[in-house]
Amino acid sequence: MESSIITQDNFRLISPLFVLIYFMVSASSCNQEVSVTPPDAPPPNGYVFINSNPTGFNIYLDNKERRRATPDSITWLSTGTYLLTLKKYLYNDTSVTLNIVEGEKASVFIDIAHNQSMYGNLYCTSYPSKADIFINDSSTGRVTPYTFNILPGQYNVKYHFKNHRDAGISTSVSSNSTSTAYLALVDTTLWKDFNLSNSKIFSNSLTCIAIDPGDIMYIGTSDAGFFSFEEKKDLWIPYHNTLSTTINCLTFDKRNILYVGTKAGMVVFTGTGLIEYGPGNSTLPSYNINAFTIDNEGQCYIASDKGINLFGKWTNFTPSIVENGKKVNPKVSALSIDINGNLWAGVNGYGIAENSSSNSWTLSSSFNINLINNYITALASSTSGEVWAGFDRSSATGNGLSYFNGSSWNKVYPISTTCKTSSIFIDRNNNKWVATDQGLVMFSSPSNATTFNYNNTGLDINDVKGVTQDSYGNIWIATSAGLYKYKGAR
């Protein structure tokens, strides 16, 4: 390929051509009009500095958030009138009018703390009353109950009372409203609690409790099998079975043999080892065990979802019930032996059955005797000859208790009409302790009942499952939130 080479002679020929083109372009350019953009107007320079007491209020101008909080300034404002609004969580809004003049620096200070309409009330109250009040770790010099008129905000409230456990709560106060800070303080002379946060307990979700003559407690759980607890030694021992981790019931016989009912069979603990009874080595019609009771001869009766069986013999001992022309094995949810040796059974949906010394069953329901309803969840017999029955809740009839006085059944209402009874325990003084899902109810007579729950104990004694008593008279309470000891029944 040939290269193009500009020689001196060629350059002499091209140069005049370049000059001609340059003058033609220059001439053409001179004939066109030139457009010049006028300079931009200067931006508005209005300025305002905004501050408040307290600080931290979000700034709005004409209802538009400026993404600033007091103290701060707003610039580039035009001359005019603006609506300034300060907003803060829990406070009422505050609005004022601003007159802005360009070229001038304005400032505004809003003393919200001196505006009484901004304040709210903090009502401090406790059980027991007369507790010392601390707010944000500082003593107020006041005792409960007391109402503070106070600026909105988040406050940490703590109460102190002699022989009671200090307790605190965080609460918020807003303008023109009253917030209540209520706490029940635990009386440490009466109560002791055991849970996962303060003890070696294996679960908080307790389902039942029994105690042996040596004051060793055996406690069932919904998720960790069962375990024993000896308070003197602070000794906690877990027991593991292969049937189920959910324990429904626990009962000791006179030989100190422990019967453990699970959702998948039963376990017998002799003190040295566990013997399991499931589908492989027993003939129970149902392996969801709901209750046990021991008769005067030491025989153990087993209540399950399909009737009653006698331990060891595995014989059916269920009341005869015919429904739609067919015999059924009903769910039996509760059992008890009275002082005369009669066996009582809560037959789910059908009422209560009594097996007398003649070894025959009598089935009664709420239609012909004074039962709250036909869904019995708990039975207990007293040394005075009474038989007490607790019930599942019923929207139709409310709730309460029924008791047999030796000749007839009677209804009483010492418990809430909306609660469910889990178990009934009768102590050595013939006091009744009723475990419900709304607290623990204790009474010697139905007209004089006390309900223990958070409101008067400071403890989570709400969903109560089981109750027993040790040799010192202490009451032990198994709940879905842990184990409690009450020393006030001695």
TORVEX-688674 format. One line per field, with one value per residue (C-alpha): residue number from 1; x, y, z. Coordinates in Angstrom, 1 decimal. Layout:
BEGIN
nr: c(NUM,...) .
east: c(X,...) .
north: c(Y,...) .
up: c(Z,...) .
This chain:
BEGIN
nr: c(1,2,3,4,5,6,7,8,9,10,11,12,13,14,15,16,17,18,19,20,21,22,23,24,25,26,27,28,29,30,31,32,33,34,35,36,37,38,39,40,41,42,43,44,45,46,47,48,49,50,51,52,53,54,55,56,57,58,59,60,61,62,63,64,65,66,67,68,69,70,71,72,73,74,75,76,77,78,79,80,81,82,83,84,85,86,87,88,89,90,91,92,93,94,95,96,97,98,99,100,101,102,103,104,105,106,107,108,109,110,111,112,113,114,115,116,117,118,119,120,121,122,123,124,125,126,127,128,129,130,131,132,133,134,135,136,137,138,139,140,141,142,143,144,145,146,147,148,149,150,151,152,153,154,155,156,157,158,159,160,161,162,163,164,165,166,167,168,169,170,171,172,173,174,175,176,177,178,179,180,181,182,183,184,185,186,187,188,189,190,191,192,193,194,195,196,197,198,199,200,201,202,203,204,205,206,207,208,209,210,211,212,213,214,215,216,217,218,219,220,221,222,223,224,225,226,227,228,229,230,231,232,233,234,235,236,237,238,239,240,241,242,243,244,245,246,247,248,249,250,251,252,253,254,255,256,257,258,259,260,261,262,263,264,265,266,267,268,269,270,271,272,273,274,275,276,277,278,279,280,281,282,283,284,285,286,287,288,289,290,291,292,293,294,295,296,297,298,299,300,301,302,303,304,305,306,307,308,309,310,311,312,313,314,315,316,317,318,319,320,321,322,323,324,325,326,327,328,329,330,331,332,333,334,335,336,337,338,339,340,341,342,343,344,345,346,347,348,349,350,351,352,353,354,355,356,357,358,359,360,361,362,363,364,365,366,367,368,369,370,371,372,373,374,375,376,377,378,379,380,381,382,383,384,385,386,387,388,389,390,391,392,393,394,395,396,397,398,399,400,401,402,403,404,405,406,407,408,409,410,411,412,413,414,415,416,417,418,419,420,421,422,423,424,425,426,427,428,429,430,431,432,433,434,435,436,437,438,439,440,441,442,443,444,445,446,447,448,449,450,451,452,453,454,455,456,457,458,459,460,461,462,463,464,465,466,467,468,469,470,471,472,473,474,475,476,477,478,479,480,481,482,483,484,485,486,487,488,489,490) .
east: c(0.0,1.3,1.8,0.6,3.5,3.0,6.0,7.0,5.5,2.2,2.0,2.5,-0.6,-2.8,-2.0,-4.0,-7.0,-6.9,-6.8,-9.7,-11.9,-11.0,-12.1,-15.4,-16.3,-15.3,-17.4,-20.4,-20.1,-20.1,-23.4,-25.3,-27.1,-25.6,-28.0,-27.0,-28.8,-29.7,-28.1,-30.1,-32.0,-30.3,-31.9,-34.1,-32.0,-34.6,-33.4,-34.8,-33.3,-35.7,-35.2,-37.4,-37.4,-37.2,-35.4,-35.8,-39.0,-39.4,-39.8,-42.6,-43.2,-46.6,-47.3,-44.2,-41.6,-38.2,-36.2,-34.8,-35.3,-34.8,-32.4,-31.8,-32.1,-34.1,-32.6,-33.4,-36.8,-38.7,-40.3,-43.7,-45.8,-45.2,-46.9,-44.3,-45.4,-43.3,-44.1,-42.7,-43.9,-46.2,-46.5,-49.4,-48.4,-47.4,-47.9,-47.0,-46.9,-43.5,-43.0,-39.9,-38.1,-35.3,-32.0,-32.9,-32.0,-34.9,-35.1,-37.9,-37.8,-40.8,-40.8,-43.0,-42.1,-44.0,-47.1,-49.3,-51.5,-48.5,-48.3,-49.7,-50.3,-48.4,-50.5,-48.2,-50.0,-49.0,-50.0,-49.4,-49.7,-47.3,-44.4,-41.6,-41.6,-38.4,-38.6,-35.6,-33.6,-34.2,-36.3,-39.4,-40.0,-43.5,-45.3,-48.1,-50.7,-49.6,-50.2,-47.4,-48.1,-45.2,-43.8,-44.5,-41.8,-40.7,-40.2,-38.8,-40.8,-39.6,-41.3,-39.7,-41.4,-40.0,-39.9,-41.0,-39.0,-38.4,-40.2,-40.0,-41.9,-41.3,-44.3,-44.9,-46.8,-48.5,-50.0,-53.5,-53.7,-53.1,-50.8,-51.0,-47.9,-49.2,-47.0,-47.7,-44.7,-43.7,-43.9,-40.7,-41.9,-44.8,-43.6,-40.7,-40.6,-38.6,-38.2,-35.6,-34.2,-33.5,-33.2,-32.2,-35.7,-35.9,-39.0,-41.4,-44.3,-45.5,-48.6,-49.0,-47.3,-47.2,-45.2,-43.8,-43.6,-40.0,-41.1,-39.6,-41.7,-42.3,-43.4,-44.7,-44.1,-45.5,-42.1,-39.5,-41.0,-41.0,-38.4,-38.0,-37.1,-35.8,-35.7,-33.4,-30.6,-31.6,-31.5,-33.2,-33.3,-34.8,-36.4,-36.6,-39.0,-39.4,-43.2,-43.8,-42.3,-45.8,-47.0,-50.7,-50.9,-48.9,-50.1,-48.5,-49.9,-49.6,-46.4,-44.8,-44.9,-45.4,-47.7,-47.0,-49.6,-48.4,-49.9,-48.6,-48.9,-48.0,-44.8,-44.4,-41.5,-40.6,-37.8,-35.1,-36.2,-38.9,-41.3,-43.1,-46.5,-47.4,-48.8,-46.2,-46.9,-50.4,-53.9,-55.2,-57.9,-56.2,-52.7,-53.6,-53.7,-55.8,-55.9,-55.2,-56.7,-55.8,-58.5,-58.3,-56.8,-54.0,-55.4,-54.7,-57.5,-56.5,-58.6,-57.9,-59.6,-61.5,-62.6,-61.3,-58.9,-57.5,-53.7,-51.9,-55.1,-55.9,-59.6,-62.2,-63.9,-65.9,-69.5,-71.8,-72.9,-75.0,-75.3,-77.3,-77.8,-74.1,-72.0,-69.2,-66.1,-66.2,-63.3,-62.8,-61.0,-61.0,-61.1,-61.5,-62.1,-64.2,-63.9,-66.4,-64.4,-66.7,-65.1,-66.2,-65.4,-65.8,-67.2,-66.5,-69.7,-72.0,-71.6,-70.3,-70.5,-70.3,-69.3,-70.6,-69.6,-72.1,-69.8,-72.4,-72.3,-74.7,-74.3,-75.7,-75.7,-76.4,-79.9,-80.8,-78.4,-76.7,-73.6,-72.3,-72.1,-71.3,-67.6,-65.8,-62.0,-61.2,-62.4,-61.3,-62.6,-62.4,-61.9,-65.3,-67.0,-67.5,-66.7,-65.8,-66.0,-64.4,-65.4,-64.4,-65.7,-69.1,-70.5,-74.0,-73.9,-70.8,-68.6,-68.2,-67.9,-70.2,-69.9,-71.6,-72.4,-73.2,-76.8,-77.1,-75.1,-74.9,-73.6,-71.3,-69.4,-66.1,-64.3,-64.6,-67.5,-65.3,-62.4,-61.5,-60.6,-57.5,-57.3,-58.6,-56.5,-57.9,-55.3,-54.9,-57.2,-59.9,-59.2,-59.9,-57.3,-58.7,-56.2,-57.7,-56.4,-57.2,-55.4,-55.4,-58.5,-58.4,-61.4,-62.7,-66.2,-67.4,-68.6,-65.1,-62.7,-59.3,-57.9,-54.1,-52.8,-50.4,-52.5,-52.0,-48.8,-46.6,-46.0,-47.3,-49.7,-52.4,-52.5,-52.3,-52.1,-51.6,-51.3,-49.9,-48.8,-45.6,-45.1,-44.5,-47.8,-46.3,-48.4,-46.6,-48.1,-47.3,-48.1,-47.4,-44.8,-42.9,-43.1,-44.2,-44.1,-46.6,-45.7,-48.9,-51.0,-49.0) .
north: c(0.0,3.4,6.1,9.7,12.0,15.8,17.3,21.0,21.5,20.0,22.1,25.2,24.2,23.3,26.3,28.9,26.5,26.4,30.1,30.5,28.1,29.8,33.3,31.8,30.2,33.4,35.5,33.2,33.3,37.0,37.2,35.0,36.4,35.6,34.5,35.3,33.7,36.2,35.5,33.3,35.2,34.8,32.1,33.3,33.8,33.8,32.0,30.8,29.0,26.8,25.5,24.0,22.8,19.8,19.3,16.6,17.7,17.1,20.3,20.9,24.0,24.3,20.7,19.5,17.6,19.3,16.2,18.2,18.2,20.9,22.7,23.3,25.9,26.2,28.2,29.3,30.6,33.3,36.3,35.2,33.7,30.0,27.6,26.0,22.7,20.7,17.0,14.4,10.9,11.0,14.8,16.9,18.9,22.5,25.1,28.8,31.3,32.5,35.7,35.4,38.3,37.6,38.9,38.6,35.9,34.9,32.6,31.0,29.2,27.2,26.2,23.1,22.2,25.2,24.3,22.4,21.0,19.0,17.0,13.6,11.6,8.6,6.7,4.5,1.8,-1.5,-4.5,-4.1,-0.3,2.1,0.9,3.4,4.8,5.1,6.7,6.3,4.9,8.1,8.1,10.3,10.4,9.2,5.9,4.1,5.0,8.3,10.2,12.2,15.0,14.5,15.3,12.7,10.0,6.5,5.9,3.1,2.7,0.6,-0.2,-1.2,-2.6,-4.3,-8.1,-8.0,-8.5,-5.2,-5.0,-2.6,-1.8,0.4,2.5,5.5,8.7,10.8,14.2,14.6,10.9,8.8,5.8,3.2,1.5,-1.4,-4.0,-6.8,-7.4,-10.9,-11.4,-13.4,-14.4,-16.4,-17.3,-18.9,-19.6,-22.0,-21.6,-21.9,-18.5,-19.0,-22.8,-26.2,-27.1,-28.9,-27.2,-24.4,-26.2,-28.3,-30.5,-32.3,-32.9,-35.6,-35.9,-38.8,-39.2,-37.9,-34.6,-35.4,-34.0,-35.6,-33.3,-33.9,-31.7,-31.3,-31.4,-33.0,-36.1,-36.1,-35.3,-35.3,-32.3,-32.4,-28.9,-29.4,-30.7,-28.6,-31.9,-32.2,-35.6,-36.2,-39.5,-40.4,-42.9,-44.0,-43.6,-39.8,-36.6,-35.4,-36.4,-36.2,-37.4,-38.7,-40.8,-42.6,-45.7,-46.7,-48.6,-45.4,-46.7,-43.9,-44.3,-42.0,-41.4,-40.2,-39.6,-42.9,-45.3,-45.5,-45.8,-47.4,-46.1,-48.3,-46.0,-48.0,-48.1,-47.4,-50.0,-48.9,-50.2,-49.5,-51.4,-54.2,-55.4,-54.2,-54.3,-50.9,-49.7,-46.3,-45.3,-41.6,-41.8,-39.1,-40.1,-42.7,-43.5,-46.1,-48.0,-49.3,-52.6,-50.8,-51.5,-48.8,-47.7,-46.2,-43.6,-43.2,-41.9,-45.2,-46.0,-47.4,-50.4,-52.1,-52.1,-55.4,-57.3,-54.8,-55.7,-53.2,-51.4,-48.9,-47.8,-49.3,-46.5,-47.2,-44.5,-45.0,-48.6,-49.3,-49.7,-47.2,-46.9,-43.2,-40.9,-40.9,-37.7,-38.0,-40.6,-40.6,-43.0,-41.6,-42.5,-45.3,-47.0,-45.9,-45.2,-42.0,-41.3,-38.2,-39.6,-37.0,-35.7,-38.0,-36.7,-38.6,-42.3,-43.9,-47.5,-48.5,-51.5,-53.6,-53.2,-51.6,-48.3,-45.4,-42.8,-39.3,-36.2,-32.5,-33.3,-35.1,-33.9,-30.6,-30.9,-27.7,-29.6,-33.0,-32.4,-33.3,-32.5,-33.1,-35.1,-35.1,-36.8,-35.2,-36.9,-35.5,-37.6,-35.0,-35.6,-32.5,-32.1,-29.5,-28.9,-27.7,-24.3,-24.1,-21.1,-22.3,-22.8,-20.8,-22.7,-23.5,-26.6,-29.4,-31.4,-34.5,-34.2,-37.9,-37.7,-35.2,-33.0,-29.2,-26.4,-23.7,-20.9,-20.1,-19.9,-17.7,-18.7,-18.5,-20.6,-24.3,-26.5,-28.7,-30.4,-30.2,-30.8,-31.1,-30.3,-31.7,-28.9,-29.7,-26.6,-27.0,-25.9,-25.6,-25.3,-23.3,-21.6,-18.2,-18.8,-20.9,-20.8,-21.7,-22.0,-23.7,-22.7,-21.7,-18.3,-17.4,-18.1,-16.5,-16.5,-16.4,-14.9,-12.3,-9.4,-10.4,-12.4,-10.8,-14.3,-16.0,-18.1,-18.1,-21.4,-23.8,-27.5,-29.3,-28.8,-30.8,-30.2,-31.2,-32.5,-28.9,-27.7,-25.8,-25.8,-26.7,-25.4,-26.7,-24.2,-23.7,-21.0,-23.0,-24.3,-22.3,-22.8,-21.1,-21.0,-19.3,-22.4,-23.9) .
up: c(0.0,-1.0,1.7,1.3,1.8,1.9,0.4,0.5,-3.0,-2.0,1.1,-1.0,-3.0,0.0,2.2,0.2,0.3,4.1,4.3,2.0,4.0,7.3,6.0,4.6,8.0,9.9,7.7,8.0,11.8,12.0,10.2,12.9,16.1,19.6,22.5,26.0,29.1,31.8,35.3,37.9,40.6,44.0,46.2,49.1,52.3,55.0,58.1,61.4,64.4,66.3,69.8,72.5,76.1,76.1,72.9,70.3,68.6,64.9,62.9,60.4,58.3,56.7,57.6,55.8,57.7,57.4,58.6,61.5,65.2,67.8,68.2,64.5,61.8,58.6,55.8,52.2,53.2,51.3,52.9,54.2,57.0,58.0,60.3,62.6,64.2,66.7,67.0,69.4,70.4,73.4,73.3,72.0,68.9,69.3,66.6,66.2,63.4,62.0,60.1,57.9,56.2,53.8,54.8,58.5,61.0,63.2,66.2,68.1,71.5,72.7,76.4,76.3,79.8,81.1,79.2,81.6,78.9,77.7,81.0,81.7,84.9,86.2,88.8,91.0,92.9,94.4,96.5,99.4,99.5,101.2,99.1,98.4,94.9,92.8,89.3,87.0,90.0,92.0,95.2,94.9,98.7,98.0,98.7,96.9,95.9,94.4,91.2,89.6,87.1,84.8,81.3,78.7,78.2,79.1,82.9,84.9,88.1,91.1,94.4,97.7,100.7,103.8,103.6,100.0,96.8,94.9,91.6,88.7,85.5,82.5,81.4,79.1,79.9,77.2,77.2,78.8,79.8,82.9,82.9,85.7,87.1,89.1,90.7,93.2,95.5,96.5,100.3,100.9,104.3,102.6,99.2,97.4,93.7,91.5,87.8,85.0,85.8,89.5,90.1,88.7,87.8,84.4,83.0,83.9,82.2,85.1,85.0,88.3,91.7,94.4,97.6,99.5,103.3,103.3,101.8,98.4,95.7,92.3,89.6,86.1,83.1,79.6,77.9,80.2,81.8,85.6,88.3,92.0,94.2,97.8,99.1,102.1,99.8,96.8,95.0,91.6,89.9,86.4,85.4,81.8,80.3,76.7,76.6,76.6,77.9,78.7,82.2,83.0,86.6,89.6,92.6,95.5,97.1,100.7,99.9,98.6,95.0,92.5,89.6,86.6,83.9,80.5,77.1,75.9,78.8,82.5,84.5,88.0,90.1,93.0,94.2,92.5,88.9,86.3,84.9,81.8,80.8,77.2,74.2,74.5,78.0,79.0,77.5,78.3,75.9,75.8,76.7,77.4,81.2,82.9,86.6,89.2,92.6,95.2,97.1,100.7,99.6,97.7,94.2,91.6,89.3,86.0,84.2,80.5,77.3,77.0,80.5,83.8,84.3,87.3,87.3,87.0,86.1,83.3,83.7,82.4,85.3,83.3,83.9,81.3,78.9,75.9,73.1,70.0,70.8,71.2,74.4,74.6,76.6,77.6,78.5,82.3,83.4,87.2,90.0,93.8,96.6,99.5,103.2,102.8,100.0,97.2,93.8,92.1,88.4,86.2,83.0,80.3,78.8,80.9,84.4,87.5,88.3,91.8,92.4,95.8,98.0,96.1,93.1,90.9,89.1,89.4,86.7,87.4,85.3,85.6,84.4,87.6,90.3,91.1,88.9,87.3,84.0,82.7,82.1,85.3,85.4,89.0,92.0,95.7,98.8,102.3,105.7,106.6,104.0,101.2,97.6,95.6,91.8,89.5,86.0,82.6,81.7,80.2,78.3,79.0,82.8,83.9,86.4,90.0,92.1,93.2,96.3,97.7,101.4,102.0,100.8,97.9,95.5,95.9,93.7,95.1,93.5,95.3,91.9,88.9,86.7,83.6,84.7,84.3,87.2,86.8,90.2,93.8,96.9,100.5,103.2,106.7,108.0,105.5,103.5,99.8,97.3,93.8,90.9,88.0,84.9,86.6,89.9,93.0,95.1,98.8,101.1,104.3,103.4,99.9,101.2,102.4,99.5,98.7,95.2,94.8,91.5,90.4,91.7,95.3,95.2,92.6,91.2,88.0,89.9,87.2,85.3,88.2,87.6,90.9,94.7,97.6,101.2,103.0,106.5,107.8,106.4,103.4,100.3,97.0,93.8,90.3,87.5,83.8,84.9,87.5,91.1,94.1,97.9,100.2,103.9,105.0,105.5,108.4) .
